[in-house]
Amino acid sequence: MEDEEMEKKVQQYLQRKGFRLTELALQEERNRLSTSAISDVTLARSDNDPGRYHDGYGRLRTWAYSSLDQYKHELLRVLYPVFIHCFMDLVAGGHMQEARSFFHTFREDHEVMHSRDLQKLEGVLSPSHLEEMELARSLRQNKFKIKLCEYSYELLLQYLQKTQALVVLGVINEHITFEVSPGQPSLISDDADVVALIGTSKDLAKQINQKEVHWGLLEDAVEERMEKALAESDKIEAENKDASAEENKKRSAEGGKQGASLNKKSKKDKLVGATGKNVKTETSMVSVAPRVKPELTLPTTPVEVEQSILEDLRNRAQLNSLALPSVSFYTFLNTHNGLNCSSISHDGSLVVGGFSDSSVKVWDMSKIGQPAKPSSSQGENGSSQGERMSTLDEGKKPYTLFQGHSGPVYSVAFSPFGDFLLSSSSDSTIRLWSTKLNANLVCYKGHNYPVWDVQFSPVGHYFASASHDRTARIWSMDKIQPLRIMAGHLSDVDCVQWHVNCNYIATGSSDKTVRLWDVQSGECIRMFIGHRSMVLSLAMSPDGRYMASGDEDGTIMLWDLSTGRCVSPLLGHSSCVWTLAFSCEGALLASGSADCTVKLWDVASSTKALKTEETKGSTASRLRLLKALPTKSTPVYSLRFSRRNLLFASGALSLSSL
């Protein structure tokens, strides 16, 4: 009351003295204070108003889409994390109706890039679902990392300060971390990991990727020894050729018959010499790779296997962007959608399929097309077709049947020399089979959930597995317990691949990351972030420096293991990339997809460009697509280059896509 009387007296005084402007200023200040008090009450009430999420995100969305085109694509990256966390905040607050309305109103903005995540989050119907759903837990516990240029970041800060958008500001502070780079804004096509979910610490990936990786080849590897032996034999033959030529000159007077025979021999020597030269040329890319010592005790290689490798090296085809490989495609018929996986032996002589009925079936290509023998044992009856196709005709069994699993078989793999076979299943076990004895030798138990993938090491004896329990494990054939357990992925480990020197394994996961693990310590030494969907396939280059990974969206990425950077994204497939394979000299990369195509990519030119541009600080150009090989209607399950550089492929004919 006293304050009001005081204000009246002051106002009367100002009127008597004629201080009109001062009177107006005092009245304006009084109105401002009263408005501020009312807005404080309104703000306190709106703290529990679910509509503020809709308004805050809507204004941010309108502002981002109306920004300058030069910076729009960077500012739009902020929308998805804000959208996700606004939705989950509404659910956590119990505002389910408002949450559903918010989700369906703005869902279309993110359908293209994040459709699978949206499908999962659509099933969130109560606050308890946020705790139960793996994806929601991962999103709540970890931060998004978003790359922006300095000017885009300044624009965003100015918007937040100007609008006082408290909801958006809270979400950004709590769930987003920005990586600000100087210079011009980057394009999404140039950098695939502009928006990525990282661990609880924003420096986790950087800390991991600072560790040293010895990416070279093994010292005194079998193939290297065989190449040296081949080079020495070629040198001796060349010397013999020179000696024979001299003898031919001395004895030229003795008669034409002997001379003719020597000329014939000389031509043969020239051919052998040329073959040796080709081998040297094609292995030059691999030979420059550094040599490292093995961390595992390696098995000895039998003499007959060394002789086989020597023969393969002598007959190896040299591949490059102008000389593409021959392709042998094995098509499974009449599988009735029961084939889950397939694999091909190193020389293409054996093909195996893993089926939903828990069976494993092996076809011997040398017996396909032979007439049935009345007293033949299981697996020796042949198909009547002359083509390389695996059929399931009634009354005939052109395959060897392996039974033992109690659930669908998800992965099969031959040993490097084809004498053993591994299979993994939803029954959480891995089984080792002998292709010589046609029998199950060992059942390995250790995983607690389905095992999605299993792969032999390049030297055999050791193998790695990937499972739904989020771990990868390393095993040896002579022990029933795993030697190492690799844990760290946030979701299923879907695929696994050995490094060529056997000191590392790579794993691809449904958490959209690829990790590289040290076999000896079990420690993660590289984390590759950039895929936008689950990683389904991996391949290592023959020199050990590069790794290719393929995902569910059809994107392939080529990574440099030494730096942890993406060398080049490969965009060309329209569906899941199920298999990848490098040619023996590393010049080509083959990819097989559910879109029923095999594609060949030029790796050599892009890796050379990367090396020349490293000093300039720029990125290499995209890998060039050399050729697309479409099948009529057969999704490609597996690819493999033989030691002679013949490309083998397999898949099951899909009648639904005809």
Salt bridges, closest charged atoms under 4 A:
GLU7 OE1 - ARG30 NE 3.39
GLU23 OE1 - ARG20 NH1 3.42
GLU29 OE2 - ARG32 NH2 2.84
ASP69 OD1 - LYS72 NZ 3.45
GLU74 OE2 - ARG77 NH1 3.70
ASP89 OD1 - ARG140 NH1 2.94
ASP109 OD2 - ARG61 NE 2.45
GLU111 OE2 - ARG107 NE 2.51
ASP117 OD2 - LYS512 NZ 2.94
GLU122 OE2 - ARG107 NH1 2.96
GLU134 OE1 - ARG470 NH2 3.58
GLU174 OE1 - HIS175 NE2 3.78
GLU179 OE1 - LYS145 NZ 3.72
ASP191 OD2 - LYS147 NZ 3.04
ASP193 OD1 - LYS147 NZ 3.43
GLU212 OE2 - HIS214 NE2 3.91
ASP220 OD1 - ARG225 NE 3.38
GLU223 OE1 - ARG316 NH2 3.43
GLU224 OE2 - ARG291 NH2 3.40
ASP234 OD1 - ARG314 NH1 3.81
GLU282 OE2 - ARG316 NE 3.49
GLU306 OE2 - ARG225 NH1 2.98
ASP312 OD2 - ARG643 NE 3.10
ASP312 OD1 - ARG644 NE 2.74
ASP364 OD2 - LYS367 NZ 3.83
ASP427 OD2 - HIS405 ND1 3.20
ASP469 OD2 - HIS447 ND1 3.02
ASP469 OD2 - ARG473 NH2 3.43
ASP478 OD1 - HIS461 NE2 3.73
ASP478 OD2 - LYS479 NZ 3.99
ASP492 OD2 - HIS468 ND1 2.57
ASP511 OD2 - HIS489 ND1 3.15
GLU523 OE2 - LYS211 NZ 2.54
ASP551 OD2 - HIS531 ND1 2.88
GLU552 OE1 - ARG116 NE 2.98
ASP553 OD1 - ARG116 NH1 2.58
ASP560 OD2 - ARG545 NH2 2.99
ASP595 OD2 - HIS573 ND1 3.04
ASP602 OD2 - ARG624 NH2 3.16
GLU614 OE2 - ARG545 NH2 3.15
